[in-house]
Amino acid sequence: MNRISFFSLIISLMVLVSGCGQAATNAGEVKGNTLVIATNPSFNGFPEILEYIQPKLKEQGIDLKIQFVNDIIQPNELVNDKSVDANAFQHIPYMESYNKQHGTQLVAAIKVLAWPSGLYSNRYKNINDIPDGATISIPQDPSNNGRALDFLAQHGFIKLKEGVGLSATKKDIIENKRNFKIVELDQGMSAKSLDDVDLAFILGGYQTAVGLHLKDALLAEDSTSEFIGVITTRADNQNDEKIEKLKTVLHSPDVKKFIETTFEGDIIPVFE
């Protein structure tokens, strides 16, 4: 091999090694600036909000990736096993219930919105018209089951054991003078049960699937409810810089206005 060919080979190898190193660095930079959030495409407000803030986070150097799942178990599994950075679909009591059941340490990193739930009916226009013996459907998952029973107790439909609060189950009903028939359904089926029951406790957001809005509820929660929709992550990730930037963007006046104008009062921002 002549001297010119030898030096050409050395230079080519140096360029190749340098290029590979640069490619690896760039890949690392993209990965380091990517924020993956899992959400459920059902009406909970988060998909629309996340899509709205994607370009805003891009301006902050964050590449937001949205991963859609079709149930309410996978989002927490994905966060816990570090497949995603965070999720956006649940309220705090559901997250706490999940932690208790699965031994996880998920945390509410950012409070974003409230979905006030309420009692709806296709048969009656006034809550005072609900007859004795009426059939009332409520969600069956533990956190929302207790939520519905506590709401019914607060408004005089039933009486619960003292102190059970949001942990109530049907076994905790100690008084049902008007003989209401309380049936438990999957949370997504409550709205679809309206033609089959007298009254349905429908979780906030699900009523829109049947053309109803919060203003159509005969009785409804207010914005002081404990059931706040949050961005959830792992305890070891809650102070990550990307999560902090996400919080800053989400808690902006612009996003607050977006929530208020987009969801017609069915979803309420919980930040100023």
C-alpha positions as CSV (number, residue, x, y, z in Angstrom):
1,M,0.0,0.0,0.0
2,N,1.5,3.4,-1.0
3,R,1.7,6.3,1.5
4,I,-1.2,8.3,0.0
5,S,-3.5,5.3,0.1
6,F,-2.5,4.6,3.7
7,F,-3.2,8.2,4.9
8,S,-6.5,8.2,3.0
9,L,-7.5,5.0,4.8
10,I,-6.6,6.6,8.2
11,I,-8.6,9.7,7.5
12,S,-11.6,7.7,6.3
13,L,-11.6,5.6,9.5
14,M,-11.3,8.8,11.6
15,V,-14.3,10.3,9.8
16,L,-16.3,7.1,10.2
17,V,-15.6,6.8,14.0
18,S,-16.3,10.5,14.5
19,G,-19.6,10.2,12.6
20,C,-20.7,7.2,14.6
21,G,-19.9,9.0,17.8
22,Q,-21.9,12.0,16.7
23,A,-24.9,9.9,15.7
24,A,-24.8,8.2,19.1
25,T,-24.7,11.6,20.9
26,N,-27.6,12.9,18.8
27,A,-29.6,9.8,19.5
28,G,-28.9,10.2,23.2
29,E,-30.0,13.9,23.1
30,V,-33.3,13.0,21.4
31,K,-34.0,10.3,23.9
32,G,-33.1,12.5,26.8
33,N,-35.5,15.2,25.7
34,T,-38.4,12.9,24.9
35,L,-41.3,12.7,27.4
36,V,-43.7,9.8,26.9
37,I,-47.1,10.0,28.5
38,A,-49.7,7.2,28.4
39,T,-53.4,8.2,28.3
40,N,-56.8,6.7,27.6
41,P,-58.7,8.0,24.6
42,S,-62.0,8.0,26.3
43,F,-63.4,11.4,27.2
44,N,-61.3,12.6,30.1
45,G,-59.8,15.8,28.5
46,F,-56.2,14.7,28.7
47,P,-55.7,13.6,25.1
48,E,-56.9,16.9,23.8
49,I,-54.8,18.8,26.4
50,L,-51.7,16.8,25.7
51,E,-52.0,17.4,21.9
52,Y,-52.6,21.1,22.5
53,I,-49.4,21.5,24.5
54,Q,-47.1,19.4,22.3
55,P,-45.9,22.5,20.3
56,K,-45.5,24.5,23.5
57,L,-43.3,21.8,25.0
58,K,-41.3,21.6,21.8
59,E,-40.5,25.3,22.4
60,Q,-39.1,24.2,25.8
61,G,-36.9,21.5,24.1
62,I,-39.3,18.7,25.1
63,D,-40.5,16.2,22.5
64,L,-43.8,14.9,23.9
65,K,-44.9,11.5,22.7
66,I,-48.5,10.4,23.5
67,Q,-49.2,6.7,23.9
68,F,-52.8,5.6,23.8
69,V,-54.1,2.6,25.7
70,N,-57.6,1.3,25.9
71,D,-58.1,0.4,29.6
72,I,-57.5,1.9,33.1
73,I,-54.8,-0.7,34.2
74,Q,-52.1,-0.4,31.6
75,P,-51.3,3.3,32.0
76,N,-50.1,2.6,35.6
77,E,-48.3,-0.6,34.7
78,L,-46.4,1.3,32.0
79,V,-45.4,4.0,34.4
80,N,-44.3,1.5,37.1
81,D,-42.2,-0.6,34.8
82,K,-40.6,2.6,33.3
83,S,-42.0,2.0,29.8
84,V,-43.4,5.5,29.9
85,D,-42.4,8.6,31.9
86,A,-45.9,9.4,33.2
87,N,-49.6,8.9,32.5
88,A,-52.6,11.2,32.3
89,F,-56.1,9.7,32.8
90,Q,-56.9,9.1,36.5
91,H,-57.9,10.9,39.7
92,I,-56.0,10.8,43.0
93,P,-58.2,8.3,44.9
94,Y,-58.0,5.8,41.9
95,M,-54.2,6.1,41.9
96,E,-54.0,5.6,45.7
97,S,-56.3,2.6,45.4
98,Y,-54.0,1.2,42.7
99,N,-50.9,1.7,44.8
100,K,-52.5,-0.1,47.7
101,Q,-53.6,-3.1,45.6
102,H,-50.4,-3.4,43.6
103,G,-47.7,-2.3,46.1
104,T,-46.6,0.5,43.7
105,Q,-45.3,4.0,44.6
106,L,-47.0,6.1,41.9
107,V,-47.4,9.8,42.8
108,A,-49.6,12.7,41.6
109,A,-47.0,15.0,40.1
110,I,-49.3,17.6,38.6
111,K,-52.9,18.5,39.4
112,V,-54.7,19.5,36.2
113,L,-58.5,19.2,36.1
114,A,-61.7,18.0,37.7
115,W,-64.4,15.9,36.1
116,P,-67.5,16.6,38.3
117,S,-69.7,13.5,38.4
118,G,-73.4,13.5,38.9
119,L,-76.8,11.9,38.9
120,Y,-78.5,11.8,35.5
121,S,-81.9,10.5,34.3
122,N,-83.7,10.0,31.0
123,R,-87.0,9.4,32.9
124,Y,-87.1,12.3,35.4
125,K,-86.3,16.0,35.1
126,N,-86.2,16.9,38.8
127,I,-84.4,15.0,41.6
128,N,-87.5,15.3,43.7
129,D,-89.5,13.2,41.3
130,I,-87.4,10.1,41.8
131,P,-89.8,7.5,43.2
132,D,-89.3,5.0,46.0
133,G,-87.9,1.8,44.8
134,A,-86.1,3.5,41.9
135,T,-83.1,1.7,40.3
136,I,-79.8,3.6,40.6
137,S,-76.7,2.5,38.7
138,I,-73.2,3.3,40.1
139,P,-69.6,2.4,39.0
140,Q,-68.3,-0.9,40.4
141,D,-64.5,-0.1,40.6
142,P,-63.6,0.5,44.3
143,S,-62.7,4.2,44.3
144,N,-65.6,5.3,42.2
145,N,-68.0,2.9,43.9
146,G,-67.3,4.5,47.3
147,R,-67.5,7.9,45.6
148,A,-71.0,7.2,44.3
149,L,-72.3,5.7,47.6
150,D,-70.9,8.6,49.6
151,F,-72.6,11.1,47.2
152,L,-75.9,9.3,47.5
153,A,-75.5,9.4,51.3
154,Q,-74.7,13.1,51.3
155,H,-77.9,13.7,49.4
156,G,-80.1,11.6,51.6
157,F,-80.8,8.6,49.4
158,I,-79.1,6.1,51.8
159,K,-77.3,6.1,55.1
160,L,-73.8,4.6,55.5
161,K,-71.8,3.3,58.5
162,E,-70.2,6.2,60.2
163,G,-66.7,7.0,59.0
164,V,-66.6,4.9,55.9
165,G,-66.6,7.8,53.5
166,L,-65.1,7.2,50.1
167,S,-64.2,3.6,51.1
168,A,-67.9,2.6,51.3
169,T,-69.3,-0.5,49.7
170,K,-72.9,-1.7,49.4
171,K,-72.3,-3.7,52.6
172,D,-71.8,-0.4,54.5
173,I,-75.4,0.7,53.7
174,I,-77.2,0.7,57.1
175,E,-80.4,2.5,56.0
176,N,-82.3,2.5,52.7
177,K,-85.8,3.6,53.7
178,R,-86.9,4.3,50.2
179,N,-85.8,0.8,49.0
180,F,-83.6,2.0,46.2
181,K,-82.2,-0.7,44.0
182,I,-78.5,0.0,43.6
183,V,-76.8,-1.8,40.7
184,E,-73.1,-1.8,40.1
185,L,-71.7,-1.5,36.5
186,D,-68.4,-1.0,34.8
187,Q,-67.7,2.8,35.0
188,G,-68.0,3.2,31.2
189,M,-71.4,1.6,31.1
190,S,-73.2,3.9,33.6
191,A,-74.1,6.5,30.9
192,K,-75.3,3.7,28.5
193,S,-77.5,2.4,31.3
194,L,-79.7,5.5,31.3
195,D,-82.5,3.8,29.4
196,D,-82.6,0.9,31.8
197,V,-82.5,2.6,35.2
198,D,-84.2,5.5,36.8
199,L,-81.0,7.3,37.9
200,A,-77.4,6.8,37.0
201,F,-74.3,8.1,38.8
202,I,-72.1,8.9,35.8
203,L,-68.4,9.8,36.1
204,G,-67.5,13.2,34.8
205,G,-66.8,13.1,31.1
206,Y,-68.7,9.9,30.3
207,Q,-72.0,11.7,30.0
208,T,-70.8,13.3,26.8
209,A,-70.9,9.9,25.1
210,V,-74.7,10.0,25.2
211,G,-75.0,13.6,24.3
212,L,-75.3,15.0,27.9
213,H,-73.4,17.7,29.7
214,L,-72.8,18.5,33.4
215,K,-75.5,21.1,33.2
216,D,-78.0,18.2,32.5
217,A,-77.3,16.5,35.8
218,L,-80.0,16.4,38.4
219,L,-77.3,16.6,41.1
220,A,-73.6,17.1,40.6
221,E,-70.3,17.4,42.4
222,D,-68.6,20.7,42.5
223,S,-64.9,21.7,41.8
224,T,-64.0,21.0,45.5
225,S,-64.2,17.2,44.9
226,E,-61.3,15.1,45.9
227,F,-61.4,13.5,42.5
228,I,-58.8,15.6,40.8
229,G,-57.3,14.4,37.5
230,V,-53.5,14.3,37.7
231,I,-50.3,13.6,35.8
232,T,-49.0,10.5,37.5
233,T,-45.4,9.3,37.6
234,R,-43.0,7.3,39.8
235,A,-41.8,8.7,43.1
236,D,-38.2,8.7,41.8
237,N,-39.2,10.7,38.7
238,Q,-41.5,13.4,40.1
239,N,-38.7,16.1,40.3
240,D,-37.4,15.3,36.8
241,E,-36.7,18.5,34.8
242,K,-39.1,17.4,32.0
243,I,-41.9,16.9,34.5
244,E,-41.2,20.4,35.9
245,K,-41.4,21.9,32.4
246,L,-44.6,20.0,31.8
247,K,-46.1,21.4,35.0
248,T,-45.2,25.0,34.0
249,V,-46.8,24.6,30.5
250,L,-49.9,22.9,31.9
251,H,-50.5,25.5,34.6
252,S,-50.3,28.4,32.2
253,P,-53.2,30.8,31.6
254,D,-53.4,29.7,28.0
255,V,-54.0,26.0,28.9
256,K,-56.6,27.1,31.5
257,K,-58.5,29.0,28.8
258,F,-58.2,26.1,26.5
259,I,-59.8,23.7,29.0
260,E,-62.6,26.2,29.8
261,T,-63.5,26.9,26.2
262,T,-63.1,23.4,24.8
263,F,-65.1,21.2,27.3
264,E,-68.1,23.4,27.9
265,G,-67.9,23.2,31.6
266,D,-67.8,19.4,31.7
267,I,-64.1,19.5,32.6
268,I,-62.8,22.2,35.0
269,P,-59.2,23.4,35.4
270,V,-58.0,23.1,39.1
271,F,-55.2,25.6,38.9
272,E,-55.2,29.4,38.8
